[in-house]
Amino acid sequence: MDFRILGLDSPLFTTLNQMIDNSEDSADHSKSINAPTRTYVRDAKAMAATPADVKEYPNSYVFIIDMPGLKSGDIKVQVEDDNVLLISGERKREEEKEGAKYVRMERRVGKFMRKFVLPENANTDAISAVCQDGVLTVTVQKLPPPEPKKPKTIEVKIA
């Protein structure tokens, strides 16, 4: 697929497209042991095409991603490996109605994904996600700071 049609002609997409074409063209896959897998390339494209803003507040971290036209069922928010926030989903192409055809198609369709490694003080049990007006806001609360340890006093006995 030529991504320039979709307006995705950045060097990253060009390189990924060449890697896919090269892996499809080579009949002997044993030669391309170090080449990235098709899944890796697909995930890299999905991540590169999903921009996000991340804010830190005194009590939380907030992740903001534009999701115009998506329903809540099309978006998944998960925590992997106890510290990786995974936001993923899929924007499906609208079904063509009788007598209508696309003259130009610029809006992105397909899978999207972002992964964020959460800091140690992120409370993965206190995560909320709200999608309003096409903007997904994921809030991860921070754990309270640990109590400073008080010095332990040891009684000295006289022998």
C-alpha positions in Angstrom: 0.0 0.0 0.0 1.3 3.4 -0.9 1.0 5.6 2.2 1.6 8.8 0.3 -2.0 8.6 -1.0 -3.2 9.0 2.6 -0.8 12.0 3.2 1.6 9.9 5.3 4.8 10.6 3.4 7.0 11.1 6.4 10.5 9.3 6.4 9.2 6.9 9.1 6.3 5.7 7.0 8.5 5.5 3.8 11.0 3.3 5.6 8.3 1.1 7.1 6.6 0.8 3.7 10.0 -0.2 2.1 10.5 -2.8 4.9 7.1 -4.3 4.2 7.7 -4.4 0.5 11.1 -6.0 0.9 9.7 -8.7 3.3 6.9 -9.5 0.9 9.2 -9.6 -2.2 11.8 -12.0 -0.7 10.8 -15.6 -1.3 13.3 -16.9 1.2 12.4 -15.5 4.6 15.4 -17.2 6.2 17.6 -14.5 4.8 15.7 -11.8 6.7 16.2 -13.1 10.2 17.0 -9.7 11.5 14.1 -8.0 9.6 11.2 -6.9 11.8 8.1 -9.0 11.8 4.9 -7.9 10.0 3.2 -7.4 13.5 6.0 -5.2 14.7 5.8 -3.0 11.6 2.0 -2.8 11.9 2.3 -1.8 15.5 5.0 0.7 14.8 2.8 2.4 12.2 -0.2 2.4 14.5 1.9 4.0 17.3 3.5 6.6 14.9 0.1 7.7 13.7 -1.4 8.2 17.1 -0.2 11.4 18.7 -0.7 12.0 22.4 -0.2 14.7 25.0 0.9 13.6 28.5 0.5 16.0 31.5 1.7 15.5 35.1 -0.3 17.0 37.9 0.6 16.9 41.6 -1.8 13.9 42.1 -2.0 12.3 38.7 -0.8 11.7 35.2 -3.1 12.6 32.3 -2.9 11.1 28.8 -4.9 13.0 26.0 -5.5 11.5 22.6 -7.8 12.7 19.8 -10.3 10.1 18.8 -12.8 11.8 16.5 -15.8 9.8 15.5 -15.0 6.8 17.7 -17.4 5.0 20.0 -16.4 3.8 23.5 -16.6 0.2 22.2 -13.9 1.0 19.6 -11.3 2.0 22.3 -9.5 -0.2 24.7 -7.5 1.0 27.7 -5.4 -1.7 29.4 -2.5 -2.1 31.8 0.2 -4.7 30.8 3.0 -6.0 32.9 1.8 -3.9 35.9 3.4 -0.7 34.5 2.6 -0.3 30.8 -0.5 1.7 29.8 -1.9 0.5 26.4 -4.4 2.5 24.5 -5.7 0.8 21.4 -8.6 0.5 19.0 -9.7 0.6 15.5 -11.4 3.2 13.3 -13.5 1.4 10.7 -14.2 2.6 7.2 -17.8 3.8 6.7 -19.9 1.5 4.5 -20.4 3.0 1.1 -24.0 3.8 0.3 -25.6 3.0 -3.0 -24.7 5.5 -5.6 -21.9 7.1 -3.6 -18.2 6.7 -4.1 -15.2 8.2 -2.5 -13.6 11.0 -4.5 -11.0 11.7 -1.8 -10.3 9.8 1.4 -8.0 11.6 3.9 -9.3 10.5 7.3 -7.3 7.7 8.8 -8.8 4.3 9.1 -7.4 1.2 10.7 -5.8 0.2 14.0 -4.2 2.7 16.4 -2.2 2.1 19.5 0.0 3.8 22.0 2.0 2.3 24.9 3.3 4.3 27.8 5.6 3.0 30.5 4.1 4.3 33.8 6.4 5.7 36.5 6.8 3.8 39.8 4.5 6.1 41.7 1.5 5.4 39.3 -1.4 3.7 40.9 -2.5 1.2 38.3 -5.6 0.4 40.4 -6.9 4.0 40.0 -7.2 4.6 36.3 -10.1 6.3 34.6 -10.9 7.0 31.0 -13.4 9.4 29.5 -14.0 10.1 25.8 -15.8 13.4 25.3 -16.2 15.4 22.1 -13.7 13.1 20.3 -11.0 13.5 22.9 -9.9 10.5 25.1 -8.6 11.5 28.5 -7.0 8.8 30.6 -6.2 9.7 34.2 -3.8 7.6 36.2 -3.7 8.6 39.9 -0.4 8.8 41.7 0.4 6.7 44.8 0.9 8.7 48.0 4.6 9.3 48.8 6.0 6.7 51.2 6.1 7.7 54.8 9.7 8.7 55.8 11.1 6.0 58.1 11.7 7.2 61.6 15.0 6.3 63.1 14.9 3.4 65.4 16.3 4.0 68.9 18.2 1.2 70.5 18.6 1.2 74.3 22.1 0.8 75.4 22.5 -1.4 78.5 25.3 -1.0 80.9 27.1 -4.2 81.7 
